[in-house]
Amino acid sequence: MIKLRIGIVGFGHLGQYLYSLLESHPQFEIAFVWNRSKNVLIDRHVAPSLILDKLENIFELEVDLIVEVAHPSITKKYGQLFLEHGAYFIGSPTALADQETYDLLQKATNTQNRAVYVPSGALWGGEDIRRMALQGSLKGLTITMAKHPSSFKLTDSEGDITAITEPKVVYEGSVRQLCPLAPNNVNTMAAAAVAASNLGFDMVYGRIIADPSLLDWHVIEVEVTGPSQADGRTFTTKTIRKNPADPGAVTGTATFGSFFSSLLNAARRHGYHPETGFILC
């Protein structure tokens, strides 16, 4: 059996989790591992032959699927380069809120005949949202994310939210504007904006709530609005996902398993037939 060669970009908690699963998986072979700090790779006993010093040197390697689990800035700087050498699994889809980055990757997927796979992560019902969008029946989508204040890593905030004693709405508005504010927290919302292709980043609504009582959970609420009948009745659905998480954790525990399932799905699709465009998996 021919193994799929996987490159891992980023070696934080999620990157280490993927490495531990992939290194002994019968369907995969690790092509390379890159991290901003090489010392982390050495300390974690990553084989020297797998360590990629510079992402610009990816052309020297044979790789089928490149998995980014580092930071949205990686996609902006290297996304096009990655697609020249393999399909791309973007673990930080908040990068796609930048229209220029989105357009460049969209063009590259068509030019290179390769896909950008977007993991659904903590998004519940993503495939239903995608289908409604393609049918034109998706009329509204709101994602509300509530976490302990210490779990939010914001680039800009009014005041110190870690000191609040009551739940506080930190942001509500378009997901496009939210992504650069909380790039490491709202990948679920970015995935939703990709799935909701008829609404996009500007018309998918996001809300983040810092709640000091949430010591054990990340709570994500997905509200979907569909078409209305002539008599005014409107299709709606709401799901609430409670993901176990410790204070300060950016990612809930269940999201790790969901992320790996998305990676398996992307690998299966990639091996089955070539695809292009942005694909939720």
C-alpha positions as CSV (number, residue, x, y, z in Angstrom):
1,M,0.0,0.0,0.0
2,I,1.3,3.4,-1.0
3,K,1.3,5.7,2.1
4,L,0.2,9.3,1.9
5,R,3.1,11.6,2.8
6,I,2.1,14.3,5.3
7,G,4.0,17.4,6.2
8,I,3.3,19.0,9.6
9,V,3.7,22.8,10.0
10,G,3.6,23.7,13.7
11,F,4.5,21.7,16.7
12,G,2.4,23.0,19.6
13,H,-0.1,20.9,21.4
14,L,-2.1,20.0,18.2
15,G,1.0,19.4,16.1
16,Q,2.4,17.1,18.7
17,Y,-0.9,15.3,18.9
18,L,-1.0,14.7,15.2
19,Y,2.7,13.6,15.1
20,S,2.0,11.0,17.8
21,L,-0.8,9.5,15.7
22,L,0.7,9.8,12.3
23,E,4.1,8.4,13.0
24,S,2.7,4.9,13.5
25,H,-0.3,5.1,11.3
26,P,-0.4,2.4,8.6
27,Q,-1.8,4.8,5.9
28,F,0.6,7.7,6.4
29,E,4.2,8.6,6.3
30,I,5.5,11.8,7.8
31,A,7.4,13.8,5.2
32,F,8.6,16.6,7.4
33,V,7.9,18.6,10.6
34,W,8.5,22.3,10.9
35,N,8.3,24.6,13.9
36,R,9.4,28.2,14.4
37,S,11.5,27.0,17.3
38,K,13.6,24.0,16.3
39,N,14.5,23.2,19.9
40,V,11.0,22.0,20.5
41,L,11.4,19.4,17.8
42,I,14.7,18.2,19.3
43,D,13.3,18.1,22.8
44,R,10.4,16.0,21.6
45,H,12.8,13.6,19.9
46,V,11.6,14.2,16.3
47,A,14.0,12.4,14.0
48,P,16.5,14.8,12.5
49,S,15.8,13.5,9.0
50,L,12.2,14.8,9.4
51,I,13.0,18.3,10.6
52,L,12.6,21.0,7.9
53,D,14.7,24.0,8.8
54,K,13.0,26.5,6.4
55,L,9.6,26.2,4.8
56,E,11.0,27.7,1.6
57,N,12.9,24.4,1.2
58,I,9.8,22.4,0.8
59,F,10.5,22.0,-2.9
60,E,13.2,19.6,-1.9
61,L,10.7,17.1,-0.5
62,E,8.0,14.8,-1.8
63,V,4.8,15.6,0.0
64,D,1.1,14.8,-0.7
65,L,-0.7,16.8,2.0
66,I,0.6,19.8,4.0
67,V,-1.0,20.3,7.4
68,E,-0.8,23.7,9.0
69,V,-1.3,23.9,12.8
70,A,0.8,26.9,13.6
71,H,-0.7,30.4,13.0
72,P,-2.8,32.1,10.3
73,S,0.2,34.1,9.2
74,I,1.7,30.9,7.8
75,T,-1.1,30.7,5.2
76,K,-0.7,34.3,4.2
77,K,3.0,33.9,3.6
78,Y,3.3,30.3,2.4
79,G,-0.1,29.1,1.3
80,Q,0.6,29.5,-2.4
81,L,4.0,27.8,-2.1
82,F,2.4,24.9,-0.3
83,L,-0.2,24.4,-3.1
84,E,2.7,24.1,-5.6
85,H,3.8,21.0,-3.9
86,G,0.7,19.3,-2.4
87,A,-2.8,19.7,-1.2
88,Y,-3.2,22.0,1.8
89,F,-5.0,21.3,5.1
90,I,-5.4,24.6,6.8
91,G,-5.7,24.3,10.6
92,S,-6.0,28.1,11.1
93,P,-8.8,29.0,8.6
94,T,-9.1,32.5,10.2
95,A,-6.4,33.4,7.7
96,L,-9.1,33.2,5.0
97,A,-10.9,36.2,6.4
98,D,-8.3,38.3,4.7
99,Q,-9.8,38.7,1.2
100,E,-6.4,39.0,-0.6
101,T,-5.2,35.7,1.0
102,Y,-8.5,34.0,0.1
103,D,-8.4,35.1,-3.5
104,L,-4.7,34.1,-3.9
105,L,-5.4,30.6,-2.6
106,Q,-8.5,30.3,-4.7
107,K,-6.5,31.1,-7.8
108,A,-3.7,28.7,-6.7
109,T,-6.1,25.8,-6.2
110,N,-7.3,26.1,-9.7
111,T,-3.9,26.7,-11.2
112,Q,-2.3,23.8,-9.3
113,N,-5.4,21.5,-9.5
114,R,-5.2,21.0,-5.7
115,A,-7.5,21.5,-2.8
116,V,-7.5,23.6,0.4
117,Y,-9.1,21.4,3.0
118,V,-10.8,23.2,5.9
119,P,-11.4,21.2,9.1
120,S,-14.9,21.5,10.6
121,G,-13.4,21.4,14.1
122,A,-15.9,22.3,16.7
123,L,-18.5,23.3,14.1
124,W,-21.6,21.1,14.5
125,G,-23.7,20.6,11.4
126,G,-21.2,22.0,8.9
127,E,-22.2,19.7,6.1
128,D,-25.8,20.7,6.5
129,I,-24.8,24.3,6.4
130,R,-22.7,23.7,3.2
131,R,-25.7,21.9,1.5
132,M,-28.1,24.7,2.4
133,A,-25.6,27.3,1.1
134,L,-25.3,25.5,-2.3
135,Q,-29.1,25.3,-2.6
136,G,-29.4,29.0,-1.7
137,S,-31.7,28.2,1.2
138,L,-29.3,29.4,3.9
139,K,-30.5,32.9,4.9
140,G,-28.6,33.4,8.1
141,L,-25.9,31.9,10.3
142,T,-24.8,33.0,13.8
143,I,-22.1,31.4,15.9
144,T,-21.8,32.2,19.6
145,M,-18.7,31.1,21.4
146,A,-18.5,31.3,25.2
147,K,-15.3,30.5,27.1
148,H,-13.5,31.4,30.3
149,P,-11.8,34.8,29.9
150,S,-8.3,33.3,30.1
151,S,-9.1,31.1,27.1
152,F,-9.4,34.1,24.7
153,K,-6.2,35.2,23.1
154,L,-7.2,38.6,21.7
155,T,-5.0,40.9,19.6
156,D,-7.0,43.9,20.8
157,S,-9.5,44.3,23.6
158,E,-11.1,47.1,25.6
159,G,-9.8,46.5,29.1
160,D,-8.6,43.3,30.8
161,I,-11.2,40.7,30.3
162,T,-9.4,38.3,32.6
163,A,-10.5,40.5,35.5
164,I,-14.3,40.4,34.8
165,T,-16.6,38.7,37.3
166,E,-19.7,38.5,35.1
167,P,-20.3,37.2,31.5
168,K,-19.3,39.8,29.0
169,V,-20.0,40.0,25.2
170,V,-16.5,40.9,23.9
171,Y,-17.5,41.1,20.3
172,E,-20.5,40.7,18.0
173,G,-20.6,41.4,14.3
174,S,-19.2,39.9,11.1
175,V,-16.9,37.0,11.2
176,R,-14.5,38.8,8.8
177,Q,-13.9,41.5,11.4
178,L,-13.7,39.0,14.3
179,C,-11.0,36.7,12.8
180,P,-8.1,39.2,13.1
181,L,-9.3,40.1,16.7
182,A,-9.2,36.4,17.9
183,P,-7.2,34.5,15.2
184,N,-6.5,31.5,17.5
185,N,-10.0,31.2,19.0
186,V,-12.5,31.5,16.2
187,N,-11.4,28.9,13.6
188,T,-14.8,27.3,14.1
189,M,-16.5,30.5,12.9
190,A,-14.1,30.7,9.9
191,A,-15.0,27.2,9.0
192,A,-18.6,28.1,9.2
193,A,-18.0,31.1,6.8
194,V,-16.4,28.7,4.3
195,A,-19.3,26.3,4.6
196,A,-21.8,29.1,4.2
197,S,-20.5,30.0,0.8
198,N,-23.5,32.1,-0.2
199,L,-23.1,34.3,2.9
200,G,-19.3,34.3,3.4
201,F,-17.2,36.0,6.0
202,D,-19.1,39.3,5.8
203,M,-22.6,37.9,6.3
204,V,-21.9,35.1,8.9
205,Y,-22.4,36.6,12.3
206,G,-20.1,35.9,15.2
207,R,-20.3,36.5,18.9
208,I,-17.8,35.8,21.6
209,I,-18.6,35.8,25.3
210,A,-16.1,35.8,28.1
211,D,-17.7,33.9,31.0
212,P,-15.7,33.4,34.3
213,S,-18.1,30.7,35.4
214,L,-17.0,28.4,32.5
215,L,-14.2,26.7,34.3
216,D,-14.7,23.3,32.6
217,W,-16.2,24.1,29.2
218,H,-16.1,25.8,25.9
219,V,-19.7,26.3,24.7
220,I,-20.5,26.9,21.0
221,E,-24.0,27.7,19.8
222,V,-24.8,27.5,16.1
223,E,-28.0,29.2,14.9
224,V,-29.2,28.6,11.3
225,T,-32.0,30.5,9.6
226,G,-33.5,29.0,6.4
227,P,-36.3,30.1,4.0
228,S,-39.6,31.5,5.1
229,Q,-43.0,30.4,4.1
230,A,-45.6,32.7,2.6
231,D,-47.4,32.8,5.9
232,G,-44.2,34.0,7.7
233,R,-43.1,30.7,9.3
234,T,-39.3,30.4,9.0
235,F,-37.1,27.3,9.2
236,T,-34.6,27.6,12.1
237,T,-32.3,25.2,13.9
238,K,-30.0,25.7,16.9
239,T,-27.3,23.4,18.3
240,I,-25.3,23.8,21.5
241,R,-21.9,22.0,21.8
242,K,-20.2,21.8,25.2
243,N,-16.6,20.8,24.9
244,P,-14.6,20.0,28.0
245,A,-11.8,22.4,28.5
246,D,-9.6,23.8,31.3
247,P,-9.3,27.5,32.0
248,G,-6.7,29.0,29.7
249,A,-7.0,26.3,27.0
250,V,-7.6,27.7,23.5
251,T,-8.8,24.3,22.2
252,G,-11.2,22.0,24.0
253,T,-10.3,18.4,24.4
254,A,-12.9,17.0,22.0
255,T,-11.6,19.2,19.2
256,F,-8.4,17.3,18.9
257,G,-10.2,14.1,18.0
258,S,-12.5,16.0,15.6
259,F,-9.5,17.6,13.9
260,F,-7.8,14.3,13.3
261,S,-11.1,12.9,11.9
262,S,-11.2,15.8,9.5
263,L,-7.6,15.1,8.5
264,L,-8.5,11.4,7.8
265,N,-11.4,12.6,5.7
266,A,-9.2,15.0,3.7
267,A,-6.6,12.3,3.2
268,R,-9.3,9.9,1.9
269,R,-10.8,12.5,-0.5
270,H,-7.3,13.5,-1.7
271,G,-6.4,9.9,-2.4
272,Y,-9.7,9.2,-4.2
273,H,-9.7,11.9,-6.8
274,P,-8.2,15.4,-7.3
275,E,-10.2,18.3,-6.0
276,T,-9.9,22.0,-6.2
277,G,-11.3,24.9,-4.2
278,F,-12.0,25.2,-0.5
279,I,-13.5,22.0,0.9
280,L,-15.0,21.6,4.4
281,C,-14.0,18.2,5.9
